[in-house]
Amino acid sequence: MENRNKLFVIVFGIMFFCLPIISFVVQPPEKIPSQNRISVNISKFSVDSYMDGTFQTALEAGLKDRIVGTNKLRDFYYNTDTQVNLNLSKALSKTLGMNYVILNNSFYYDTENDFYNRLNMFTSNGSCDLQYSPEVLNQVTKYIEDSNVESENVYTFLIDRRRQIDPITKEFMYSKTTADTLNNCNSEYVKNYQNIYNIVEQDSYQDVLNVMIPSDNHWSATGNEKGYKEIEEVLYNDNVISTKYEVDKDYDMYESTYVGSLASRAFLSEPSYTDKNLKYQNLDGTPINLDMTYTLYDPLDFTTIYDWKTTYKEFEWQLFQNRLGYKSDRFINVSTNRENLPNVLLIGDSFDDRIYNDIALNFNNTTVLPTLYSDDIALNIEEFSKKQGIKYDYVIVTSLSPIE
Amino acid sequence: MLFSSLTFIMIFLPITIGLYFLNKSRSYRNVVLFTSSLVFYSWGEPTYIYLMLFSIVVNYVGARIIHYYKEQENIKMAKIFLFISIFISLGLLGYFKYFNFMIDTLNIFVNNSLSFKDIILPVGISFYTFQILSYTVDVYRGEVGVQKNIITLGTYVTMFPQLIAGPIVRYSTIEDELRGRQETFKDAREGIQRFIIGLAKKVIIADSAAALVVSTLGHVGINNYSVGTSGVWIGALAYSIQIYFDFSGYSDMAIGLGKIFGFHFLENFNYPYISKSITDFWRRWHMSLGTWFKDYLYIPLGGNRKGNGRWYLNVFIVWFATGLWHGASYTFILWGLYFGVILVIEKIVLLKFLKKIPNVFQHMYALFVIVFGWIIFSANDLTHLSQVSKLAFSSVESDWTYIITNTNNFFFALCMIGLGIVGSTPIVKKCITKVNDGKLVYIYDFVIFMLFVACISYIISGSFSPFIYFRF
């Protein structure tokens, strides 16, 4: 027995002592692929950083990336969690006679292939290329067709989202730009509609740094402003709007160096900025008041290829909302109460969150609707607008983005 | 510093163990333990380390003076210095933990005219204050000898395995081991195994169960109709597993680390969820706190020897203090009093009745009272408690889609809760004992190794999750 005790202690003792030694001797991985970010270095000690606790936090983060086999250990964690969740949720779905699976903040129809597609929707998988989601294109096309607006009054803006950058090589992980991808796709929408603009192009790593937040794949404050100015320019040149307003945005910036487009998942760097001073005013200096209204959707406004209202009694609104995409539970109306100006319908996603107010400055009423992520859900714009009293002269798709 | 951090596992522990075993001198080893414990504490509380050192000095000096007067048979002066030591120690605890709570309470009567102070609660203050008080009181009672070496006393108070979240180790428990202890391979093996098991209880089971707590109890007040009645009870069950595996996991790690260094701390838990009554439960849950209150408050107050009226009052005081010890909040006080009332009822009438009914009903009764107790304990404030309680005793249908989609790794959490339920009974221990004593012993060692690897993968991949008892 004593020999066994000795053997155990010696083996574990060697492991306890060798683990840190090997971890510090062996070159740490440059990259954490599961979060598409550069690994964190062990920070330097200083009394100030120790006293305020930042050294301790940084050291722990550095050790997590430095420990020998860190990427394999992370894979083990993610695989275990995914497999347990997947298999149990599939088993439960079958038991309950459902043909969808619920998993981690989302749910998935048709438990086989569709599941995998959607699971990977927001995950970096290395060198795959951009692909336009047919669902999104179909939905946008349907929105526009249903809206009964003349094609010259429809504007679509593409946001260049070659967003996954290899943090080591600083190269785009996707070779095609958004525009390339769109030009090559067989969308009727692309063929038939004219006003399509590619805004805030990013041709280099530096371009991305200029317009994207450092740890996520959305626009930074600068990107927002740049994006809006480009939209404004297009609309101004076409005489859709007659004034270029100066928007006084005093940003509080906390941006630092680029750490990786999915780094915010690791809670390493929280992208944040606030508008300290957001003022809108006419050219004569009088203020423009923006009246904001948020209205919850009525689930019955939406139809799906599944007759969920009768077939899936358990199909709850909450479940349904996940299919809608961004702004899933409500739509927004912004009014400037200037009836001499036209009305506009904005269709977009999280990219227009910080610019719809700016666009609304130029119109009487602005209604903001989400891009639907699924083609098994539809919202009839004409009927919906009649019911909600929404009027529009123009339709602007603020961010037609591919989903890779 | 957290036991479940890589800083502790990869840097602090190897260095401390290395330095400790490099020298065979007992006093040197105590110095290593004392200094490393100060580093351990200052890692999370660089500012408040002086507070802990001040508390040690006060009680060191106080105990020596008390001992001096006791030898002179001047009990009156000994009592005065005992009072001074207790007053200073509890005064520090009162100021840092309860000052703003007092202001909040007083403001009800003085129309919010008193202002709060910007006070940060020093980590572990409740634990080390109670430990050091037990030493001073025991010196006064003559139950332990006075410690003349301040480093040795400091080693006892600051010893990192139990410094921040217990168990509350009495000086009498390790008095002899502070002077002379024998570190053995057997203890080291058991200590390592116990530490890894505790780590797994925390990072794999407790943290997974926590995800379900957040999406159920945490969402009451945000979306009551989605959480619903069954959601509240499932959340309460998840919290019961979370808090048990979180706290007992920490105690396991503390006991395991103690063994590596040759200390034998008393057990803090004894399968509390298999209790048949609440009286039984409190003999099994956080035993070091229960016995501390019994020996240093309940019995000095007179216990049950001074008539029923005084007994009720004593029980009320002890359970009020137990609740308040956990935190400066009305919900904790209510939680303490809730158990106080049930214990009185059990003592007067219920225990006799419980003994007559089948075991299964006794367990069901105890579990219901315990789980509802955790609902009180986990509430953010009285408003939240009222919302959760209303929902718990109504019949609002739960929207499980809402709960599942708002729970991080719902199904994994469910699995871990199932594992937690099994692990809350002696079944696992019986299996381990059987394997450990038989020919499959190396398989058990291998399982421990794999568990350690799994823990590391969870630590590096999961998000930050401090122990629940750190805030006490």
Boltz contact constraints between the chains, C-beta under 6 A:
constraints:
  - contact:
      token1: [A, 5]
      token2: [B, 185]
      max_distance: 6.0
  - contact:
      token1: [A, 5]
      token2: [B, 186]
      max_distance: 6.0
  - contact:
      token1: [A, 5]
      token2: [B, 189]
      max_distance: 6.0
  - contact:
      token1: [A, 6]
      token2: [B, 185]
      max_distance: 6.0
  - contact:
      token1: [A, 8]
      token2: [B, 189]
      max_distance: 6.0
  - contact:
      token1: [A, 8]
      token2: [B, 445]
      max_distance: 6.0
  - contact:
      token1: [A, 9]
      token2: [B, 185]
      max_distance: 6.0
  - contact:
      token1: [A, 9]
      token2: [B, 188]
      max_distance: 6.0
  - contact:
      token1: [A, 9]
      token2: [B, 189]
      max_distance: 6.0
  - contact:
      token1: [A, 12]
      token2: [B, 192]
      max_distance: 6.0
  - contact:
      token1: [A, 16]
      token2: [B, 14]
      max_distance: 6.0
  - contact:
      token1: [A, 17]
      token2: [B, 14]
      max_distance: 6.0
  - contact:
      token1: [A, 20]
      token2: [B, 10]
      max_distance: 6.0
  - contact:
      token1: [A, 20]
      token2: [B, 14]
      max_distance: 6.0
  - contact:
      token1: [A, 51]
      token2: [B, 46]
      max_distance: 6.0
  - contact:
      token1: [A, 56]
      token2: [B, 43]
      max_distance: 6.0
  - contact:
      token1: [A, 59]
      token2: [B, 7]
      max_distance: 6.0
  - contact:
      token1: [A, 60]
      token2: [B, 5]
      max_distance: 6.0
  - contact:
      token1: [A, 60]
      token2: [B, 7]
      max_distance: 6.0
  - contact:
      token1: [A, 63]
      token2: [B, 6]
      max_distance: 6.0
  - contact:
      token1: [A, 63]
      token2: [B, 10]
      max_distance: 6.0
  - contact:
      token1: [A, 64]
      token2: [B, 6]
      max_distance: 6.0
  - contact:
      token1: [A, 64]
      token2: [B, 460]
      max_distance: 6.0
  - contact:
      token1: [A, 73]
      token2: [B, 457]
      max_distance: 6.0
  - contact:
      token1: [A, 73]
      token2: [B, 460]
      max_distance: 6.0
  - contact:
      token1: [A, 74]
      token2: [B, 461]
      max_distance: 6.0
  - contact:
      token1: [A, 76]
      token2: [B, 457]
      max_distance: 6.0
  - contact:
      token1: [A, 77]
      token2: [B, 457]
      max_distance: 6.0
  - contact:
      token1: [A, 77]
      token2: [B, 458]
      max_distance: 6.0
  - contact:
      token1: [A, 77]
      token2: [B, 461]
      max_distance: 6.0
  - contact:
      token1: [A, 81]
      token2: [B, 409]
      max_distance: 6.0
  - contact:
      token1: [A, 81]
      token2: [B, 412]
      max_distance: 6.0
  - contact:
      token1: [A, 84]
      token2: [B, 411]
      max_distance: 6.0
  - contact:
      token1: [A, 84]
      token2: [B, 412]
      max_distance: 6.0
  - contact:
      token1: [A, 84]
      token2: [B, 415]
      max_distance: 6.0
  - contact:
      token1: [A, 85]
      token2: [B, 409]
      max_distance: 6.0
  - contact:
      token1: [A, 85]
      token2: [B, 411]
      max_distance: 6.0
  - contact:
      token1: [A, 85]
      token2: [B, 412]
      max_distance: 6.0
  - contact:
      token1: [A, 88]
      token2: [B, 411]
      max_distance: 6.0
  - contact:
      token1: [A, 89]
      token2: [B, 411]
      max_distance: 6.0
  - contact:
      token1: [A, 102]
      token2: [B, 404]
      max_distance: 6.0
  - contact:
      token1: [A, 105]
      token2: [B, 405]
      max_distance: 6.0
  - contact:
      token1: [A, 316]
      token2: [B, 399]
      max_distance: 6.0
  - contact:
      token1: [A, 316]
      token2: [B, 401]
      max_distance: 6.0
  - contact:
      token1: [A, 318]
      token2: [B, 401]
      max_distance: 6.0
  - contact:
      token1: [A, 318]
      token2: [B, 402]
      max_distance: 6.0
  - contact:
      token1: [A, 319]
      token2: [B, 401]
      max_distance: 6.0
